[in-house]
Amino acid sequence: MNTTDRRDFIKKSTLLGSGLAISPDYFFHSSVNDTIKVAVVGCGGRGTGAAIQALSSGKNVKLVAMADAFQNRIDDSYKHITSDDATDNGHIRDKVDVPAERRFVGFDAYKKAIALCDVVILATPTGFRPAHFEEAVNAGKHVFMEKPVAVDPAGIKIVLAAAEKAKAKKLNVVVGLQRHYQTVYRELMKRHQDGIIGEIVSASAWWNNDGVWVNPRKPGMTEMEYQMRNWYYFNWLCGDHICEQHIHNIDVINWAKNAYPVKARGTGGREVRKGKDNGEIFDHHIVEFEYADGTIMNSQCRHIPGTWAKVDELAIGTKGSIKFGQGIISDHKGKVLYQHNSENDPNPYQVEHDELFDAVSKGVYRFEDATNGAHSTMISILGRMATYSGQIITVDQALASNLNIMPSTLSWDADMPVKPDVNGEYAAAIPGKTKYV
């Protein structure tokens, strides 16, 4: 097996998916003399950025296929990836080989792109992630997928099942919770795991800032096109901002606790996010997440311009605390036990691709991020269910609900489950009235 090359490693991964028995040892022999073919599914800003980072990983990588629901997104992404802005003396542009016949458009475009690659980047709006991840794993592909990984419990179950298949096939899966690849977090967690602050007894997580873009409705758009163009404001695509962005902070506390909350209670609503183009999501959520040992994670996420901003995490232990944003560990008297200097740290968005493609190029199985990504996503969804309903909800109750908020049909003229009223406005959840369990 010493002569097995990386191409065989990838090929055998695919064969394993078809049910053929392969010795596990096979996967740990490879060479780096072959080209790693990459496809990007979802060619918006994050997909384009991830593609550039993959091509900048220093490995023999080539972008061979692109897929998106919209032609203009592929065109804009391709133009940017091959532009002087993205390239350094042509080293990225030379790694792009995506002729027109390999730029796939439509709801099923992902299947055509995944079939052509060794590693797929999944960066569409979140609602599509479970189906796309399942397709990639079934096809035996290594995966980089953005967070969160689902918008509802039904999607979480699909991702968890696919994650088990990926483990069995030894497919590397990296999820874009980039703090796991950020030096300061790794250094702080290493010291925490060595016991520097003792047992965590309380924690806080924040994502409070002004909010994000809005894409107004344009004449001629179907309801499906409008919602997909303005995807951040619809739960079946985004999951609300407690999932889309606050998951980063929730995940850090889960990482520090080495556990996931078992129940949640909270409040939330819409103070300023009330326009016709603001869809159905809240602009603030305040949640108490409770772990099995009784520890509370106090969680805040708010999108209201003109208010104080904070994106950070805090863990308080029996012997001290970790202020993640400042990179400081101190005891309860204020003595600094560790201070991280991030001045020369690498970009974590690049590191996650550097490490993924290093593993793939060497034919080694190193990354199984999907399970944690699914569980931290589920906790974010649990928080949304708690604030929308105003009820205390357990993880078990949430999963048992089998809540599925995806449209039954994906087509431009689909009958959408969420529609505007006669005034062009969308109904939002009402705590005390909205039911989940």
Long-range contacts (C-beta under 8 A, 24 or more apart in sequence): 1-25, 1-26, 1-29, 2-29, 3-29, 4-29, 4-30, 4-363, 5-30, 5-31, 5-33, 5-34, 5-363, 6-30, 6-31, 6-32, 6-33, 6-34, 6-36, 6-360, 6-361, 6-362, 6-363, 7-34, 9-363, 10-118, 10-140, 10-142, 10-360, 13-140, 13-141, 13-142, 13-169, 13-170, 13-171, 14-139, 14-140, 14-141, 15-140, 16-140, 16-168, 16-169, 16-170, 17-137, 17-138, 17-139, 17-140, 17-165, 17-169, 24-170, 27-170, 27-363, 27-364, 27-365, 28-363, 28-364, 28-365, 29-363, 30-361, 30-362, 30-363, 30-364, 31-363, 32-59, 32-60, 32-361, 32-362, 33-60, 34-60, 35-60, 35-61, 35-62, 36-60, 36-61, 36-62, 36-118, 36-119, 36-357, 36-360, 36-361, 37-62, 37-64, 37-65, 37-116, 37-117, 37-118, 37-119, 38-62, 38-63, 38-64, 38-117, 38-118, 38-119, 38-120, 38-121, 39-63, 39-64, 39-65, 39-66, 39-67, 39-113, 39-114, 39-116, 39-117, 39-119, 39-120, 39-121, 40-65, 40-66, 40-67, 40-77, 40-113, 40-120, 40-121, 40-123, 41-67, 41-68, 41-109, 41-110, 41-113, 41-114, 41-120, 41-121, 41-122, 41-123, 41-124, 41-132, 42-67, 42-68, 42-121, 42-122, 42-123, 42-124, 42-125, 42-128, 42-146, 43-67, 43-68, 43-73, 43-74, 43-76, 43-77, 43-78, 43-123, 44-68, 44-73, 44-77, 44-123, 44-124, 46-123, 46-146, 46-176, 47-77, 47-121, 47-123, 47-124, 47-146, 48-76, 48-77, 48-80, 48-81, 49-349, 50-121, 50-123, 50-144, 50-146, 50-176, 50-349, 50-353, 51-77, 51-81, 51-121, 52-81, 52-86, 52-92, 53-349, 53-350, 53-352, 53-353, 54-119, 54-121, 54-144, 54-353, 54-357, 55-81, 55-92, 55-95, 55-96, 56-91, 56-92, 56-350, 56-353, 57-350, 57-353, 57-354, 57-356, 57-357, 57-358, 58-354, 58-357, 59-357, 59-358, 59-360, 59-361, 60-361, 61-95, 61-119, 61-357, 62-95, 62-96, 62-97, 63-95, 63-96, 63-97, 63-98, 64-97, 64-98, 64-102, 64-116, 64-117, 65-98, 65-102, 65-103, 65-104, 65-112, 65-113, 65-116, 65-117, 66-98, 66-102, 66-103, 66-104, 66-113, 67-103, 67-104, 67-105, 67-109, 67-110, 67-112, 67-113, 68-104, 68-105, 68-109, 68-124, 69-105, 69-106, 69-107, 69-109, 69-124, 69-228, 70-105, 70-228, 70-229, 71-105, 74-103, 74-105, 78-103, 107-410, 107-411, 110-135, 111-135, 114-139, 114-141, 115-139, 117-141, 118-142, 118-360, 119-143, 119-144, 119-356, 119-357, 119-360, 120-144, 121-145, 122-146, 125-228, 125-231, 125-237, 125-238, 126-150, 126-151, 126-237, 126-238, 126-239, 126-243, 126-244, 127-151, 127-155, 127-236, 127-237, 127-238, 127-239, 127-405, 127-406, 129-155, 129-159, 130-154, 130-155, 130-156, 130-158, 130-159, 130-162, 131-158, 133-158, 133-159, 133-162, 133-370, 134-158, 134-159, 134-161, 134-162, 137-162, 137-163, 137-165, 137-166, 137-169, 137-171, 138-162, 138-165, 140-169, 140-171, 141-171, 142-171, 142-172, 142-173, 142-356, 142-360, 143-171, 143-172, 143-173, 143-174, 143-370, 144-173, 144-174, 144-175, 144-176, 144-352, 144-353, 144-356, 145-173, 145-174, 145-175, 145-176, 145-370, 145-373, 146-175, 146-176, 147-175, 147-176, 147-177, 147-247, 147-248, 147-251, 147-373, 147-376, 147-377, 148-239, 148-243, 148-244, 148-247, 148-373, 148-376, 148-377, 148-380, 149-175, 149-370, 149-373, 149-374, 149-377, 150-239, 150-374, 150-377, 150-378, 150-381, 151-235, 151-236, 151-237, 151-238, 151-239, 151-243, 151-381, 151-405, 151-406, 152-236, 152-239, 152-381, 152-403, 152-404, 152-405, 152-406, 153-378, 153-381, 153-398, 153-399, 153-401, 153-402, 153-403, 153-404, 154-402, 154-403, 154-404, 154-406, 155-404, 155-406, 156-374, 156-377, 156-378, 156-381, 156-399, 157-399, 159-370, 159-373, 159-374, 159-377, 160-370, 160-371, 160-374, 162-370, 163-368, 163-370, 163-371, 163-374, 166-368, 166-370, 167-368, 170-365, 171-365, 172-356, 172-359, 172-360, 172-365, 172-366, 172-367, 172-368, 173-367, 173-368, 173-369, 173-370, 174-352, 174-353, 174-355, 174-356, 174-367, 174-369, 175-369, 175-370, 175-372, 175-373, 176-349, 176-352, 177-247, 177-248, 177-251, 177-369, 177-372, 177-373, 177-376, 178-348, 178-349, 178-351, 178-352, 179-248, 179-251, 179-252, 179-255, 179-348, 180-255, 180-352, 180-369, 181-348, 181-349, 181-351, 181-352, 181-355, 182-345, 182-348, 182-351, 183-340, 183-342, 183-345, 183-346, 183-348, 184-324, 184-327, 184-340, 184-342, 184-345, 185-252, 185-324, 187-327, 187-338, 187-340, 188-322, 188-324, 188-327, 188-329, 188-338, 188-340, 189-255, 189-256, 191-329, 191-337, 191-338, 192-256, 192-315, 192-317, 192-322, 192-329, 195-319, 196-319, 196-320, 196-329, 196-337, 196-338, 197-315, 197-316, 197-317, 197-318, 197-319, 197-320, 197-321, 197-322, 197-329, 198-317, 198-318, 198-319, 198-320, 199-317, 199-318, 200-256, 200-257, 200-295, 200-315, 200-316, 200-317, 201-295, 201-316, 201-317, 201-318, 202-295, 202-296, 202-298, 202-315, 202-316, 203-253, 203-256, 203-257, 203-295, 203-296, 203-297, 203-298, 203-313, 203-314, 203-315, 203-316, 204-297, 204-298, 204-299, 204-300, 204-313, 204-314, 205-246, 205-249, 205-250, 205-252, 205-253, 205-297, 205-298, 205-299, 205-300, 205-312, 205-313, 205-314, 206-249, 206-299, 206-300, 206-301, 206-310, 206-311, 206-312, 206-313, 207-241, 207-245, 207-246, 207-248, 207-249, 207-300, 207-301, 207-302, 207-311, 208-300, 208-301, 208-302, 208-307, 208-308, 208-309, 208-310, 208-311, 209-302, 209-303, 209-309, 209-311, 210-303, 210-304, 210-305, 210-306, 210-309, 211-241, 211-273, 211-283, 211-303, 211-304, 211-305, 212-241, 212-303, 214-275, 214-277, 214-278, 215-277, 216-277, 217-276, 217-277, 222-412, 222-413, 223-414, 223-416, 223-419, 223-420, 224-407, 224-410, 224-411, 224-412, 224-413, 224-414, 224-416, 225-412, 227-279, 227-416, 227-418, 230-277, 230-279, 232-279, 232-281, 233-277, 233-278, 233-279, 233-280, 233-281, 234-279, 234-280, 234-281, 234-418, 235-280, 235-281, 235-384, 235-405, 235-418, 236-405, 236-406, 236-407, 236-417, 236-418, 238-281, 239-377, 239-380, 239-381, 239-384, 240-281, 240-282, 240-285, 240-384, 241-281, 241-282, 241-285, 241-301, 241-303, 242-268, 242-282, 242-285, 242-287, 242-299, 242-301, 242-380, 242-383, 242-384, 242-387, 243-377, 243-380, 243-381, 243-384, 245-301, 246-285, 246-299, 246-301, 246-380, 246-383, 247-376, 247-377, 247-380, 248-311, 249-299, 249-301, 249-311, 249-312, 249-313, 250-289, 250-297, 250-299, 250-376, 250-379, 250-380, 250-383, 251-372, 251-376, 252-313, 252-324, 253-289, 253-297, 253-313, 253-315, 254-372, 254-375, 254-376, 254-379, 255-372, 256-313, 256-315, 256-322, 257-291, 257-295, 257-297, 257-315, 259-291, 259-292, 259-293, 260-291, 260-375, 260-376, 260-378, 260-379, 260-395, 261-289, 261-290, 261-291, 261-297, 261-379, 261-382, 261-395, 262-290, 262-291, 262-292, 262-394, 262-395, 262-396, 263-289, 263-290, 263-382, 263-392, 263-393, 263-394, 263-395, 264-288, 264-289, 264-290, 264-379, 264-382, 264-383, 264-385, 264-386, 264-392, 264-393, 265-290, 265-386, 265-391, 265-392, 265-393, 266-299, 266-383, 266-386, 266-387, 267-387, 267-390, 267-431, 268-387, 268-388, 268-431, 269-387, 269-428, 269-431, 270-428, 271-304, 272-304, 272-305, 273-303, 276-420, 276-423, 276-424, 276-425, 278-426, 279-418, 279-426, 280-418, 280-426, 280-427, 280-428, 280-429, 281-428, 282-387, 282-388, 282-428, 282-429, 285-383, 285-384, 285-387, 286-387, 287-383, 287-386, 287-387, 289-379, 289-382, 289-383, 299-383, 385-436, 387-429, 387-431, 388-429, 388-431, 388-434, 388-436, 389-429, 389-431, 389-432, 389-434, 389-435, 389-436, 389-437, 390-431, 390-432, 390-434, 391-436, 391-437, 393-436, 393-437, 397-436, 397-437, 398-436, 398-437, 400-437, 401-436, 401-437, 403-436
